[in-house]
């Protein structure tokens, strides 16, 4: 999960629990999204104008939540016709997929 971590606190204490030192307001940090691992794409056909299946593969560093999204962005200047796009779940997807196309 990316975003502000919130503030932290730290303390030292004796084994009996008696407080020695403490800092109750340690400024948080900004957490960034992790990189996808082992990413690849393969096309079933590479000729211009030919119908093709694009297969994307990747490994997530973190678990994708049940209501999470996978967003695939095609290069806008390559002229891909996405009007017949469909989504099929691969390995490790336990749920349903939906697809949408935005932009032109």
C-alpha positions as CSV (number, residue, x, y, z in Angstrom):
1,X,0.0,0.0,0.0
2,X,1.4,3.3,-0.9
3,X,0.9,6.7,0.8
4,X,1.7,8.3,4.1
5,X,2.7,5.7,6.8
6,X,1.5,7.8,9.7
7,X,3.7,8.6,12.7
8,X,5.7,6.1,14.8
9,X,6.6,5.8,18.4
10,X,9.6,4.0,20.0
11,X,10.8,3.4,23.6
12,X,13.3,1.5,25.6
13,X,12.5,-0.2,28.9
14,X,13.9,-2.4,31.6
15,X,12.8,-6.0,31.5
16,X,10.4,-5.2,34.3
17,X,8.6,-2.7,32.0
18,X,10.0,0.5,33.6
19,X,10.4,3.1,30.9
20,X,13.9,4.4,30.2
21,X,13.6,6.5,27.0
22,X,10.8,7.3,24.6
23,X,9.9,9.2,21.5
24,X,6.1,9.4,21.0
25,X,6.1,11.3,17.8
26,X,8.5,10.1,15.1
27,X,7.5,11.5,11.8
28,X,6.3,8.9,9.3
29,X,7.5,8.5,5.7
30,X,5.9,8.1,2.3
31,X,5.5,4.5,1.3
32,X,5.8,3.7,-2.5
33,X,4.2,0.9,-4.5
34,X,6.5,-2.1,-5.0
35,X,7.6,-3.1,-8.5
36,X,6.0,-6.0,-10.3
37,X,8.4,-8.9,-10.8
38,X,9.1,-11.1,-13.8
39,X,7.1,-8.9,-16.2
40,X,6.7,-10.0,-19.8
41,X,4.3,-9.6,-22.8
42,X,4.0,-11.9,-25.8
43,X,1.8,-11.4,-28.9
44,X,0.4,-14.4,-30.8
45,X,0.9,-12.4,-34.1
46,X,3.2,-9.5,-34.8
47,X,2.0,-8.4,-38.3
48,X,0.3,-5.0,-38.6
49,X,-3.5,-5.3,-39.0
50,X,-3.5,-9.0,-37.9
51,X,-5.7,-10.1,-34.9
52,X,-3.5,-11.1,-32.0
53,X,-3.7,-12.4,-28.4
54,X,-1.5,-10.4,-26.0
55,X,-0.4,-12.4,-23.0
56,X,0.9,-10.5,-20.0
57,X,2.7,-12.2,-17.2
58,X,3.9,-10.8,-13.9
59,X,4.4,-11.6,-10.3
60,X,3.1,-9.3,-7.6
61,X,5.3,-8.4,-4.6
62,X,2.2,-8.0,-2.5
63,X,-1.1,-9.9,-2.5
64,X,-3.7,-8.4,-4.9
65,X,-6.8,-7.7,-2.8
66,X,-10.2,-9.3,-3.8
67,X,-11.4,-5.9,-5.0
68,X,-8.1,-4.9,-6.6
69,X,-7.5,-4.0,-10.2
70,X,-5.0,-5.0,-12.8
71,X,-4.4,-2.2,-15.3
72,X,-2.7,-2.9,-18.6
73,X,-1.8,0.2,-20.7
74,X,-1.1,-0.3,-24.4
75,X,1.1,2.2,-26.2
76,X,-1.2,4.9,-27.7
77,X,1.0,5.5,-30.8
78,X,1.1,1.9,-31.9
79,X,-2.5,1.8,-33.3
80,X,-3.9,-1.1,-31.3
81,X,-7.6,-1.8,-32.0
82,X,-8.9,-2.7,-28.6
83,X,-12.6,-3.0,-29.6
84,X,-12.6,-6.8,-29.3
85,X,-10.6,-7.0,-26.1
86,X,-11.4,-9.7,-23.5
87,X,-9.9,-10.6,-20.2
88,X,-9.1,-14.2,-19.1
89,X,-7.8,-15.1,-15.7
90,X,-4.5,-16.8,-15.5
91,X,-2.7,-18.6,-12.7
92,X,-3.2,-17.3,-9.2
93,X,-6.3,-15.3,-10.0
94,X,-9.1,-16.5,-7.8
95,X,-12.1,-14.5,-8.9
96,X,-13.6,-12.9,-11.9
97,X,-12.2,-10.3,-14.3
98,X,-13.9,-7.5,-16.1
99,X,-12.4,-5.3,-18.8
100,X,-12.7,-1.7,-19.9
101,X,-11.1,0.5,-22.5
102,X,-10.6,4.2,-21.9
103,X,-9.1,6.8,-24.2
104,X,-8.7,6.6,-27.9
